[in-house]
Amino acid sequence: MIEPTPGRRSPLRAMLIPAMAGMILVTGCGAQVTARQGAPAPVKVARCAEEVEYHRPQRTVVYEAGSADKMFVLGLTDHVAGYVMPPANPPVTRSPWAAEYAKVKMLSDDLLNRELVVDAKADLVVAGWQSGFSDQRGITPEILDGLGIQSFMHSETCYNYPDHPFKVAPFQGLYTDLERLGAIFGAQDRARRVTDQLKKRVAAVREQAPKGYSPRVFLYDSGTDQPFTSGNQAPPHEIIETAGGTNIFGDLDGRWTSVGWEAVVKGQPEIIMILDYGDKPAKEKIAFLKSSPRMRSVPAVRHDRFHIIDYNEAISGPRIVDGLEKFGAYLRELER
């Protein structure tokens, strides 16, 4: 889940241009957005903090499970042309939407790139900033705008998006994305029902949180020389706090970041939440922590208190609510 330091880029200027029904709006390198006869009127929806005009997509390319899950939970499988799933993601066969993945083509097991979405004739790409879209890899909303390919960014990742930043708590970011995607695809009613259900589940965990007990928690993503963890703008922070814990790095105003082992030891976490990657299994991380001389004094290691959270329960998508419910149940069990 390592995110590169974002570079600067020129201001976003390109907006998708309305055209007469039946005309090809923009064509570039084989990619095109077409206004079909009788197609729904375009809608204006925010992309991070920038208002963008969207035409109803028919060939959406989604990056990672968080993007795919948002489409699937809204009943939009027929609008997905394919998905890109790098190795960090657990197998899609373990997904609650495994049946939907089976209906869609896997385009790549590598990182998102411009050539891939052009070859797929995508008319919309759904991904996060610095986790999918990237200046360094030459695939940004601005570049796609120039190719006539629409783009949608996870609101939670807009925190450090140049020129049009948008700061929102991770759970609210999820609700915002579902509502915005619902507007783009004309699935507003479905989006409202889904978000209402998710909000009720989150509220139930918050209400059941242990009273008078807020254990210190360290989210361990990866890293041996320096641990990689969650600041207060990434889902694990809100999962920890909503369930009744305290993120020892909750004062870091950012998403995913490196810290020092000395700071981890100083925080004396009572629980270590381990992020389980497809290519970096949790058991290896736990073995490393137990063998580390620096971590032997930490209560979580001494008392063997490790909670494993699935990769897709820690990135923007509906499964963060699953991650919340599981951690809430873990804390309630410890309280007994």
VEXDREN-2710 file (C-alpha; in Angstrom, 1 decimal):
% VEXDREN-2710
k/r/px/py/pz
1/MET/0.0/0.0/0.0
2/ILE/3.0/2.3/-0.3
3/GLU/2.0/5.5/-2.0
4/PRO/4.7/7.6/-3.8
5/THR/5.2/11.2/-2.8
6/PRO/2.9/13.1/-5.1
7/GLY/4.5/15.4/-7.6
8/ARG/3.2/18.7/-8.9
9/ARG/1.4/18.9/-12.2
10/SER/-0.2/21.6/-14.2
11/PRO/-3.6/22.8/-13.2
12/LEU/-6.5/20.7/-14.4
13/ARG/-8.1/22.4/-17.3
14/ALA/-9.7/19.8/-19.4
15/MET/-13.4/19.2/-18.9
16/LEU/-15.4/16.7/-20.8
17/ILE/-17.2/18.6/-23.6
18/PRO/-20.9/18.0/-24.3
19/ALA/-21.7/17.1/-27.9
20/MET/-24.7/16.2/-30.0
21/ALA/-26.2/12.8/-29.5
22/GLY/-24.7/10.2/-31.7
23/MET/-21.4/12.0/-32.2
24/ILE/-18.0/10.8/-30.9
25/LEU/-17.0/13.5/-28.4
26/VAL/-13.2/13.0/-28.2
27/THR/-11.0/10.3/-29.7
28/GLY/-7.4/9.6/-28.6
29/CYS/-5.2/6.6/-29.1
30/GLY/-8.3/4.4/-29.6
31/ALA/-10.2/5.6/-26.6
32/GLN/-13.5/7.4/-27.0
33/VAL/-16.5/8.7/-25.2
34/THR/-19.7/8.5/-27.3
35/ALA/-23.0/10.3/-26.7
36/ARG/-25.5/7.8/-28.0
37/GLN/-28.9/8.6/-29.4
38/GLY/-31.4/8.6/-26.6
39/ALA/-28.6/8.3/-24.0
40/PRO/-29.2/10.0/-20.6
41/ALA/-28.2/13.6/-20.3
42/PRO/-24.7/14.3/-18.8
43/VAL/-24.5/15.1/-15.1
44/LYS/-22.2/17.3/-13.2
45/VAL/-20.5/15.4/-10.3
46/ALA/-17.5/16.4/-8.2
47/ARG/-14.2/14.7/-8.8
48/CYS/-12.4/15.4/-5.6
49/ALA/-13.2/19.2/-5.3
50/GLU/-13.6/19.8/-9.0
51/GLU/-17.0/19.7/-10.7
52/VAL/-16.8/17.5/-13.8
53/GLU/-19.4/16.7/-16.5
54/TYR/-20.0/13.0/-16.9
55/HIS/-21.7/11.1/-19.7
56/ARG/-23.2/7.7/-18.7
57/PRO/-20.2/5.2/-18.9
58/GLN/-20.5/1.8/-20.5
59/ARG/-17.0/0.5/-20.4
60/THR/-15.5/1.2/-16.9
61/VAL/-12.1/0.0/-15.9
62/VAL/-11.6/-0.4/-12.2
63/TYR/-8.3/-0.5/-10.3
64/GLU/-8.1/-2.8/-7.2
65/ALA/-10.9/-4.3/-5.3
66/GLY/-12.1/-1.1/-3.6
67/SER/-13.1/0.3/-7.0
68/ALA/-14.6/-2.9/-8.3
69/ASP/-16.6/-3.5/-5.0
70/LYS/-18.2/0.0/-5.2
71/MET/-19.4/-0.8/-8.7
72/PHE/-20.6/-4.2/-7.8
73/VAL/-22.4/-3.2/-4.6
74/LEU/-24.3/-0.6/-6.7
75/GLY/-25.4/-3.3/-9.2
76/LEU/-23.3/-1.9/-12.0
77/THR/-21.5/-5.0/-13.1
78/ASP/-22.8/-4.6/-16.7
79/HIS/-21.0/-1.3/-16.9
80/VAL/-17.6/-2.8/-16.0
81/ALA/-15.4/-3.6/-18.9
82/GLY/-12.6/-5.0/-16.8
83/TYR/-10.5/-4.8/-13.6
84/VAL/-6.8/-4.4/-12.8
85/MET/-5.7/-6.3/-9.7
86/PRO/-2.1/-6.1/-8.5
87/PRO/-0.5/-8.8/-6.4
88/ALA/-1.2/-7.1/-3.0
89/ASN/-4.9/-7.8/-3.4
90/PRO/-6.1/-11.2/-2.1
91/PRO/-7.7/-13.5/-4.7
92/VAL/-11.1/-12.2/-6.0
93/THR/-12.5/-15.7/-5.3
94/ARG/-12.5/-14.7/-1.6
95/SER/-14.6/-11.5/-2.3
96/PRO/-18.2/-11.2/-1.2
97/TRP/-18.7/-10.3/-4.9
98/ALA/-16.8/-13.3/-6.3
99/ALA/-19.8/-14.0/-8.6
100/GLU/-19.6/-10.5/-10.1
101/TYR/-15.8/-10.7/-10.6
102/ALA/-16.4/-13.9/-12.6
103/LYS/-18.5/-12.0/-15.1
104/VAL/-15.8/-9.4/-15.7
105/LYS/-12.5/-9.6/-17.5
106/MET/-9.3/-9.3/-15.6
107/LEU/-7.1/-6.9/-17.6
108/SER/-3.9/-7.0/-15.7
109/ASP/-2.2/-8.1/-12.4
110/ASP/0.1/-5.1/-12.6
111/LEU/-0.2/-1.4/-11.8
112/LEU/-2.7/0.8/-13.7
113/ASN/-1.3/2.4/-16.8
114/ARG/-2.5/4.6/-19.7
115/GLU/-2.0/2.0/-22.5
116/LEU/-4.1/-0.6/-20.7
117/VAL/-7.2/1.6/-20.3
118/VAL/-6.8/2.8/-23.9
119/ASP/-6.6/-0.7/-25.2
120/ALA/-9.7/-1.6/-23.2
121/LYS/-11.6/1.3/-24.9
122/ALA/-12.5/2.5/-21.4
123/ASP/-14.9/5.4/-21.1
124/LEU/-14.4/5.7/-17.3
125/VAL/-11.5/4.7/-15.0
126/VAL/-12.1/4.4/-11.2
127/ALA/-9.1/4.5/-9.0
128/GLY/-7.5/6.5/-6.1
129/TRP/-4.9/9.3/-6.3
130/GLN/-1.4/7.8/-5.9
131/SER/-3.0/4.4/-5.7
132/GLY/-3.9/4.0/-9.4
133/PHE/-3.6/7.5/-10.8
134/SER/-0.1/8.7/-10.8
135/ASP/2.0/11.5/-12.2
136/GLN/5.0/9.3/-12.2
137/ARG/3.4/6.6/-14.3
138/GLY/1.7/9.1/-16.6
139/ILE/-1.9/8.3/-15.9
140/THR/-3.8/11.2/-14.2
141/PRO/-7.3/12.6/-14.6
142/GLU/-5.9/15.5/-16.6
143/ILE/-4.1/13.1/-19.1
144/LEU/-7.2/11.0/-19.4
145/ASP/-9.4/14.1/-19.9
146/GLY/-7.2/14.9/-22.9
147/LEU/-7.8/11.4/-24.3
148/GLY/-11.6/11.6/-23.9
149/ILE/-11.6/9.1/-21.0
150/GLN/-13.6/10.0/-18.0
151/SER/-12.1/9.4/-14.5
152/PHE/-13.4/9.0/-11.0
153/MET/-11.3/9.2/-7.8
154/HIS/-11.9/7.8/-4.4
155/SER/-12.8/10.8/-2.2
156/GLU/-10.7/9.5/0.7
157/THR/-7.6/9.7/-1.6
158/CYS/-8.2/13.3/-2.6
159/TYR/-6.5/14.5/0.6
160/ASN/-3.3/15.3/-1.2
161/TYR/-4.6/15.7/-4.8
162/PRO/-2.9/18.7/-6.4
163/ASP/-5.1/21.7/-7.3
164/HIS/-8.4/20.2/-6.2
165/PRO/-7.8/18.6/-2.8
166/PHE/-10.8/17.3/-0.9
167/LYS/-10.5/16.2/2.8
168/VAL/-13.1/13.8/4.1
169/ALA/-13.0/11.1/6.8
170/PRO/-12.7/7.6/5.3
171/PHE/-16.2/6.3/6.1
172/GLN/-17.8/9.5/4.9
173/GLY/-15.6/9.2/1.8
174/LEU/-17.1/5.8/1.1
175/TYR/-20.6/7.1/1.3
176/THR/-19.7/10.1/-0.8
177/ASP/-18.2/7.9/-3.5
178/LEU/-21.3/5.6/-3.6
179/GLU/-23.6/8.7/-3.9
180/ARG/-21.4/10.2/-6.7
181/LEU/-21.2/7.0/-8.6
182/GLY/-24.9/6.6/-8.2
183/ALA/-25.4/10.0/-9.8
184/ILE/-23.1/9.2/-12.7
185/PHE/-24.8/5.9/-13.5
186/GLY/-28.4/6.9/-12.7
187/ALA/-28.4/4.5/-9.7
188/GLN/-29.2/7.1/-7.0
189/ASP/-31.9/5.0/-5.2
190/ARG/-29.6/2.0/-5.0
191/ALA/-26.8/4.2/-3.7
192/ARG/-29.0/5.7/-1.1
193/ARG/-30.1/2.2/0.1
194/VAL/-26.6/0.9/0.2
195/THR/-25.2/3.9/2.1
196/ASP/-28.1/3.8/4.6
197/GLN/-27.3/0.1/5.3
198/LEU/-23.6/0.8/5.7
199/LYS/-24.2/3.7/8.1
200/LYS/-26.5/1.5/10.3
201/ARG/-23.8/-1.1/10.5
202/VAL/-21.1/1.5/11.5
203/ALA/-23.5/3.0/14.1
204/ALA/-24.1/-0.4/15.6
205/VAL/-20.3/-1.0/16.1
206/ARG/-19.9/2.5/17.6
207/GLU/-22.8/1.9/20.1
208/GLN/-21.3/-1.5/21.2
209/ALA/-17.8/-0.1/21.7
210/PRO/-16.3/-1.0/25.1
211/LYS/-16.9/1.7/27.7
212/GLY/-14.0/3.1/29.7
213/TYR/-11.6/1.0/27.7
214/SER/-9.7/2.4/24.7
215/PRO/-6.6/0.2/24.0
216/ARG/-3.7/1.7/22.2
217/VAL/-3.4/0.2/18.7
218/PHE/-0.6/0.2/16.1
219/LEU/-1.5/-0.5/12.5
220/TYR/1.4/-2.4/10.9
221/ASP/1.3/-2.3/7.1
222/SER/4.9/-3.3/6.2
223/GLY/8.5/-2.4/6.6
224/THR/11.4/-3.6/8.6
225/ASP/13.8/-0.7/8.7
226/GLN/10.9/1.7/9.1
227/PRO/7.3/0.6/9.7
228/PHE/4.6/1.8/7.4
229/THR/1.4/2.7/9.1
230/SER/-1.9/4.6/8.9
231/GLY/-2.3/8.3/9.7
232/ASN/-5.7/9.8/10.4
233/GLN/-6.8/10.0/6.8
234/ALA/-6.8/6.3/6.0
235/PRO/-9.5/3.7/6.8
236/PRO/-7.7/1.8/9.6
237/HIS/-7.6/4.9/11.8
238/GLU/-11.4/5.3/11.7
239/ILE/-11.8/1.6/12.1
240/ILE/-9.7/1.6/15.3
241/GLU/-11.3/4.7/16.7
242/THR/-14.9/3.8/15.9
243/ALA/-14.6/0.4/17.4
244/GLY/-13.3/1.9/20.6
245/GLY/-9.5/1.8/20.3
246/THR/-6.9/4.6/20.0
247/ASN/-4.6/4.8/17.0
248/ILE/-1.1/5.6/18.5
249/PHE/-0.4/7.5/15.3
250/GLY/-3.8/9.2/15.1
251/ASP/-2.2/12.6/15.4
252/LEU/-0.4/12.2/12.0
253/ASP/-2.5/14.2/9.6
254/GLY/-2.0/12.1/6.5
255/ARG/-2.9/8.8/4.9
256/TRP/-0.2/6.1/4.7
257/THR/3.2/7.0/6.1
258/SER/6.5/5.7/7.5
259/VAL/7.4/6.2/11.1
260/GLY/10.3/5.1/13.4
261/TRP/10.3/2.0/15.5
262/GLU/11.3/4.2/18.5
263/ALA/7.9/6.0/18.1
264/VAL/6.1/2.6/18.0
265/VAL/7.8/1.4/21.2
266/LYS/7.1/4.8/22.8
267/GLY/3.4/4.4/21.9
268/GLN/3.3/1.0/23.8
269/PRO/0.5/-0.4/21.7
270/GLU/-1.6/-3.0/23.5
271/ILE/-2.9/-4.4/20.1
272/ILE/-1.1/-4.6/16.8
273/MET/-3.4/-4.6/13.8
274/ILE/-1.7/-6.4/10.9
275/LEU/-2.5/-5.6/7.3
276/ASP/-2.7/-8.9/5.4
277/TYR/-1.5/-8.6/1.8
278/GLY/-1.8/-11.1/-0.9
279/ASP/2.0/-11.0/-1.4
280/LYS/3.0/-10.1/2.1
281/PRO/1.1/-12.5/4.5
282/ALA/0.3/-11.5/8.0
283/LYS/2.1/-14.5/9.6
284/GLU/5.4/-13.3/8.2
285/LYS/4.9/-9.8/9.7
286/ILE/3.9/-11.3/13.1
287/ALA/7.0/-13.5/13.1
288/PHE/9.2/-10.5/12.4
289/LEU/7.6/-8.4/15.2
290/LYS/8.1/-11.3/17.7
291/SER/11.7/-11.6/16.7
292/SER/12.5/-7.9/17.0
293/PRO/14.5/-7.0/20.1
294/ARG/13.0/-3.5/19.9
295/MET/9.4/-4.8/20.1
296/ARG/9.7/-7.3/22.9
297/SER/8.7/-4.8/25.6
298/VAL/5.6/-3.8/23.7
299/PRO/2.4/-5.1/25.5
300/ALA/0.9/-6.3/22.2
301/VAL/3.9/-8.5/21.5
302/ARG/4.2/-9.7/25.1
303/HIS/0.5/-10.7/25.3
304/ASP/0.3/-12.0/21.7
305/ARG/-2.4/-9.5/20.8
306/PHE/-2.4/-9.4/17.0
307/HIS/-5.5/-8.6/15.0
308/ILE/-5.4/-9.4/11.2
309/ILE/-7.2/-7.1/8.8
310/ASP/-7.6/-8.0/5.2
311/TYR/-6.1/-5.7/2.6
312/ASN/-9.5/-4.9/1.2
313/GLU/-10.9/-4.0/4.6
314/ALA/-8.3/-1.3/4.8
315/ILE/-8.6/0.5/1.5
316/SER/-11.5/2.6/0.3
317/GLY/-14.5/0.3/-0.4
318/PRO/-17.5/-1.2/1.2
319/ARG/-15.4/-3.9/2.9
320/ILE/-14.0/-1.3/5.4
321/VAL/-17.3/-1.8/7.2
322/ASP/-16.5/-5.6/7.4
323/GLY/-13.1/-4.7/8.9
324/LEU/-14.8/-2.4/11.4
325/GLU/-17.2/-5.1/12.5
326/LYS/-14.5/-7.7/12.9
327/PHE/-12.3/-5.4/15.0
328/GLY/-15.2/-4.3/17.1
329/ALA/-15.9/-7.9/17.9
330/TYR/-12.2/-8.5/18.7
331/LEU/-12.2/-5.6/21.2
332/ARG/-15.5/-6.8/22.9
333/GLU/-13.9/-10.2/23.3
334/LEU/-10.8/-8.7/24.9
335/GLU/-13.0/-6.8/27.4
336/ARG/-14.5/-10.0/28.8
END
